Amino acid sequence: MKKSPPVAKCPKTPKLSVSEALRLESDRALVELIRYRLSLPPEKRLNVLRRKIGLRATCL
């Protein structure tokens, strides 16, 4: 039987636990979502309906 060659491990990257990996992925997804929504024009980004009051003011 042949032995498989040893796998080289990178000492600079520590192994993360499952909960830490999920937290990091969740944070990355949140930042991606925030950047996406900020890239939209204000009319689509706010996602609210506003009503005009008088000539200059608006309210929700």
PyMOL commands that set and color helices and strands:
alter all, ss='L'
color gray80, all
select helices_A, chain A and resi 18-39+42-46
alter helices_A, ss='H'
color red, helices_A
select strands_A, chain A and resi 51-53+57-59
alter strands_A, ss='S'
color yellow, strands_A
deselect
rebuild
show_as cartoon
